[in-house]
Amino acid sequence: MLDGDDIHLPSREAGRAIPCRVMRPSSGEVKGVYMHIHGGGWVLMQSNRLNVIHSQDPLLRFLADAANLAVVSVGYRLAPEDPFPKGNEDCYDAAEYLVDNARAKLGGNLLFMGGESAGAHLAALATFHLLSTRPSFRLHALNLVFGCYDLAGMTPFMHNFARPLVIDRDIMDHYIAAYLPGTTEAERRDPSISPIYKDLRGLGPKLPAALFTVGTEDCLRDDSVFMGAKWRMSGAEAVVKIYPGCPHGFVFYEEGALDGVKECKEDMRTFLREHM
């Protein structure tokens, strides 16, 4: 556990708050705020959210020091105990609070949002949510890491992927069933669930720049490629980076385990600094 702080942000539900982890830059100078949403298939990371977030301290430290950011990692509610839309609502509430209060409470404006896997999915949805509830606010950029954006039929590579690396279609089916119990494939095409189905026409000027990163050996590879292309076709800035030989979750590996680990982190650092 590194030198982060545990805090709670207000929830829309009376009598409860949202546990979060804050990592401030080592320099002591906060130039902005980054809202982070962890992955885990909407179901994993134990019941004690703060212990979960502590396990991600090394990544939070990297993000904080990459561009002198105060990073707030959201301990949203998890399925199956709290299925959709509970976890989403926690992310939306945290995002709205940071839009309104980040400068006063953390020393800088909310500039960035990002996450890994399910966290990237929730970050995309939270971005769309803010377009409605905080229409005058503009994020500078999104950092979306090996995200899942189609929870309905799933993208082609998910159906073709046959290597037992971290996750596969069967595992994703179990995660989605826990997160979205009793839903049909047609219902899961709703853009409030699957952001790949969001109509982005006309939204380009309002969307933040987005960095999509994924490895070639990830069954969710097409999600990033397709979502990045759709983002760019809207007129917004999108960068898609694909790392040869890297599986799902590779950014949490030790640098040196795979060439793509260091390369991806450097790409993130460069992207954040360029969009301050």
C-alpha positions as CSV (number, residue, x, y, z in Angstrom):
1,M,0.0,0.0,0.0
2,L,1.4,3.4,-1.0
3,D,0.8,6.8,0.4
4,G,-2.8,7.3,-0.7
5,D,-5.8,8.5,1.3
6,D,-9.2,6.8,1.8
7,I,-12.2,9.1,1.4
8,H,-15.9,8.9,0.8
9,L,-17.9,10.8,-1.7
10,P,-21.7,11.5,-1.4
11,S,-24.2,9.1,-3.0
12,R,-27.6,9.8,-4.4
13,E,-28.9,7.4,-1.8
14,A,-29.5,8.7,1.7
15,G,-27.4,7.1,4.4
16,R,-24.6,5.8,2.2
17,A,-21.4,7.2,0.7
18,I,-19.0,5.9,-2.0
19,P,-15.6,4.8,-0.8
20,C,-12.7,6.1,-2.9
21,R,-8.9,6.1,-2.9
22,V,-7.0,9.3,-3.6
23,M,-3.4,9.3,-4.8
24,R,-1.7,12.7,-5.0
25,P,1.4,13.4,-7.1
26,S,4.8,12.9,-5.5
27,S,5.8,16.4,-6.5
28,G,3.1,17.9,-4.2
29,E,1.8,20.0,-7.1
30,V,-1.7,19.1,-8.3
31,K,-2.4,20.3,-11.8
32,G,-5.6,18.5,-12.3
33,V,-7.8,15.6,-11.2
34,Y,-8.1,12.1,-12.8
35,M,-11.2,9.9,-12.0
36,H,-10.2,6.3,-12.1
37,I,-12.6,3.3,-12.3
38,H,-11.1,-0.1,-11.6
39,G,-11.9,-3.3,-13.6
40,G,-12.9,-6.7,-12.5
41,G,-15.8,-7.7,-14.7
42,W,-18.3,-5.6,-12.6
43,V,-18.1,-8.3,-10.0
44,L,-14.6,-8.8,-8.7
45,M,-12.4,-7.0,-6.2
46,Q,-13.8,-8.3,-2.9
47,S,-16.5,-6.7,-0.7
48,N,-14.3,-4.2,1.0
49,R,-13.8,-1.6,-1.8
50,L,-11.0,0.2,0.0
51,N,-8.9,-2.9,0.2
52,V,-9.5,-3.4,-3.5
53,I,-8.4,0.1,-4.4
54,H,-5.3,-0.3,-2.3
55,S,-4.3,-3.2,-4.5
56,Q,-4.2,-0.8,-7.4
57,D,-2.0,1.8,-5.7
58,P,1.0,1.2,-8.0
59,L,-1.1,2.1,-11.1
60,L,-2.6,5.1,-9.3
61,R,0.8,6.3,-8.3
62,F,1.9,6.0,-11.9
63,L,-1.1,8.0,-13.1
64,A,-0.6,10.6,-10.4
65,D,3.0,11.2,-11.2
66,A,2.6,11.0,-15.0
67,A,1.1,14.5,-15.2
68,N,0.9,15.8,-11.6
69,L,-2.6,14.7,-11.0
70,A,-4.7,13.9,-8.0
71,V,-6.2,10.5,-8.9
72,V,-9.5,9.5,-7.3
73,S,-10.3,5.8,-7.7
74,V,-14.0,5.0,-7.2
75,G,-15.1,2.0,-5.1
76,Y,-18.4,1.4,-6.9
77,R,-20.9,-1.3,-5.9
78,L,-20.4,-4.7,-7.4
79,A,-22.6,-7.4,-8.8
80,P,-24.1,-9.9,-8.1
81,E,-25.1,-8.2,-4.8
82,D,-25.6,-4.9,-6.5
83,P,-26.3,-5.4,-10.2
84,F,-26.8,-2.8,-12.9
85,P,-27.5,0.1,-12.5
86,K,-26.0,0.4,-8.9
87,G,-22.3,0.4,-9.8
88,N,-23.0,2.8,-12.7
89,E,-24.8,5.2,-10.4
90,D,-21.9,5.3,-8.0
91,C,-19.6,6.3,-10.9
92,Y,-22.0,8.9,-12.1
93,D,-22.4,10.4,-8.7
94,A,-18.6,10.5,-8.2
95,A,-18.1,12.1,-11.6
96,E,-20.8,14.8,-10.9
97,Y,-19.3,15.5,-7.5
98,L,-15.8,15.9,-8.9
99,V,-17.0,18.2,-11.7
100,D,-18.6,20.4,-9.0
101,N,-16.0,20.1,-6.2
102,A,-12.6,18.9,-7.4
103,R,-10.9,22.2,-7.4
104,A,-12.1,23.1,-3.9
105,K,-11.5,19.7,-2.4
106,L,-8.4,18.4,-4.3
107,G,-6.7,21.5,-5.7
108,G,-7.5,21.1,-9.4
109,N,-10.3,20.6,-11.9
110,L,-11.4,17.3,-13.2
111,L,-9.5,16.9,-16.4
112,F,-9.3,13.1,-17.1
113,M,-11.3,10.0,-16.6
114,G,-10.2,6.4,-17.3
115,G,-10.3,2.8,-16.3
116,E,-9.4,-0.7,-17.2
117,S,-11.7,-3.4,-18.6
118,A,-15.1,-3.0,-16.9
119,G,-13.7,0.3,-15.6
120,A,-13.2,1.6,-19.1
121,H,-16.8,0.6,-19.9
122,L,-18.0,2.6,-16.9
123,A,-15.8,5.5,-17.7
124,A,-17.3,5.8,-21.2
125,L,-20.8,5.6,-19.8
126,A,-20.0,8.2,-17.2
127,T,-18.7,10.5,-19.9
128,F,-22.0,10.2,-21.8
129,H,-23.8,10.8,-18.5
130,L,-22.0,14.1,-17.9
131,L,-23.0,15.3,-21.4
132,S,-26.6,15.3,-20.1
133,T,-26.2,16.4,-16.4
134,R,-23.2,18.8,-16.8
135,P,-23.6,20.0,-20.4
136,S,-21.2,23.0,-20.0
137,F,-18.4,20.8,-18.6
138,R,-15.7,19.4,-20.8
139,L,-13.3,16.6,-19.9
140,H,-9.9,17.0,-21.5
141,A,-9.4,13.3,-22.3
142,L,-10.2,9.7,-21.5
143,N,-7.7,6.9,-20.9
144,L,-9.6,3.7,-21.8
145,V,-7.6,0.5,-21.2
146,F,-8.7,-2.8,-22.8
147,G,-12.4,-1.9,-22.3
148,C,-15.5,-3.9,-23.0
149,Y,-18.1,-1.8,-24.9
150,D,-20.4,-4.4,-26.4
151,L,-22.3,-6.4,-23.7
152,A,-24.9,-7.8,-26.1
153,G,-23.6,-10.0,-28.9
154,M,-20.0,-9.1,-28.2
155,T,-17.5,-8.2,-30.9
156,P,-16.0,-10.7,-33.5
157,F,-12.7,-11.5,-31.9
158,M,-14.5,-12.6,-28.7
159,H,-16.1,-15.3,-30.7
160,N,-12.9,-16.3,-32.5
161,F,-10.5,-16.1,-29.5
162,A,-9.5,-19.6,-28.3
163,R,-6.5,-19.0,-26.1
164,P,-6.8,-19.5,-22.3
165,L,-5.4,-16.1,-21.4
166,V,-6.9,-14.3,-18.4
167,I,-10.5,-14.0,-19.8
168,D,-12.5,-15.7,-22.6
169,R,-16.1,-15.7,-23.8
170,D,-17.3,-18.1,-21.1
171,I,-15.9,-15.9,-18.3
172,M,-17.4,-12.8,-19.9
173,D,-20.8,-14.5,-20.2
174,H,-20.7,-15.2,-16.4
175,Y,-19.7,-11.6,-15.6
176,I,-22.4,-10.1,-17.8
177,A,-25.0,-12.5,-16.4
178,A,-24.2,-11.3,-12.9
179,Y,-24.0,-7.6,-13.8
180,L,-27.2,-7.7,-16.0
181,P,-29.4,-10.5,-14.6
182,G,-32.5,-11.3,-16.5
183,T,-31.7,-9.1,-19.5
184,T,-32.0,-10.1,-23.2
185,E,-29.4,-9.5,-25.8
186,A,-31.7,-6.9,-27.3
187,E,-32.0,-5.1,-24.0
188,R,-28.2,-5.1,-23.6
189,R,-27.9,-3.2,-26.8
190,D,-29.2,-0.1,-25.0
191,P,-26.4,2.5,-25.1
192,S,-26.8,3.0,-21.3
193,I,-25.4,-0.6,-21.1
194,S,-23.3,-1.1,-24.2
195,P,-21.6,2.2,-25.2
196,I,-20.7,0.8,-28.7
197,Y,-24.4,1.4,-29.6
198,K,-24.3,5.1,-28.5
199,D,-25.2,7.4,-31.4
200,L,-22.2,9.7,-31.5
201,R,-23.3,11.7,-34.6
202,G,-23.1,15.4,-33.8
203,L,-21.4,14.8,-30.5
204,G,-17.8,15.1,-31.8
205,P,-17.2,18.7,-30.6
206,K,-18.5,17.7,-27.1
207,L,-16.5,14.5,-26.6
208,P,-13.1,14.5,-25.0
209,A,-10.1,13.1,-26.7
210,A,-9.7,9.4,-26.0
211,L,-6.8,6.9,-25.9
212,F,-7.8,3.3,-26.4
213,T,-5.1,0.7,-25.5
214,V,-5.3,-3.1,-25.9
215,G,-3.1,-6.1,-26.5
216,T,-3.3,-8.4,-29.5
217,E,-3.9,-11.4,-27.3
218,D,-7.0,-10.0,-25.6
219,C,-10.5,-11.3,-26.4
220,L,-11.8,-7.7,-26.1
221,R,-9.4,-6.5,-28.7
222,D,-12.1,-5.5,-31.2
223,D,-14.0,-3.5,-28.6
224,S,-11.2,-0.9,-28.4
225,V,-10.6,-0.9,-32.2
226,F,-14.3,-0.5,-33.0
227,M,-15.0,2.1,-30.3
228,G,-11.9,4.0,-31.3
229,A,-13.0,4.1,-34.9
230,K,-16.5,5.2,-33.9
231,W,-15.1,7.9,-31.6
232,R,-12.9,9.2,-34.5
233,M,-15.8,9.1,-37.0
234,S,-17.8,11.4,-34.7
235,G,-15.2,14.1,-35.2
236,A,-13.6,13.7,-31.8
237,E,-9.9,12.9,-31.3
238,A,-9.2,9.2,-30.8
239,V,-5.9,7.3,-30.6
240,V,-5.9,3.5,-30.7
241,K,-2.8,1.7,-29.6
242,I,-2.4,-2.1,-29.9
243,Y,0.5,-4.0,-28.2
244,P,1.7,-7.2,-29.8
245,G,1.6,-10.3,-27.6
246,C,-0.1,-8.6,-24.7
247,P,-3.2,-10.2,-23.0
248,H,-6.0,-8.7,-21.0
249,G,-4.7,-7.0,-17.9
250,F,-1.2,-6.5,-19.1
251,V,-0.7,-3.0,-17.7
252,F,-0.7,-4.5,-14.2
253,Y,2.3,-6.7,-15.1
254,E,5.8,-5.8,-14.0
255,E,7.7,-3.8,-16.5
256,G,10.0,-6.2,-18.4
257,A,7.5,-9.0,-18.3
258,L,6.3,-7.9,-21.7
259,D,7.6,-5.2,-24.0
260,G,4.1,-3.7,-24.2
261,V,3.9,-2.9,-20.5
262,K,6.4,-0.1,-20.5
263,E,5.4,1.0,-23.9
264,C,1.7,1.4,-23.0
265,K,2.6,3.3,-19.8
266,E,4.7,5.7,-21.8
267,D,1.9,6.2,-24.3
268,M,-0.4,7.0,-21.4
269,R,2.1,9.4,-19.9
270,T,2.5,11.2,-23.2
271,F,-1.2,11.4,-23.9
272,L,-2.0,12.8,-20.5
273,R,0.7,15.4,-20.7
274,E,-0.4,16.4,-24.2
275,H,-4.0,17.0,-23.0
276,M,-3.4,19.0,-19.9
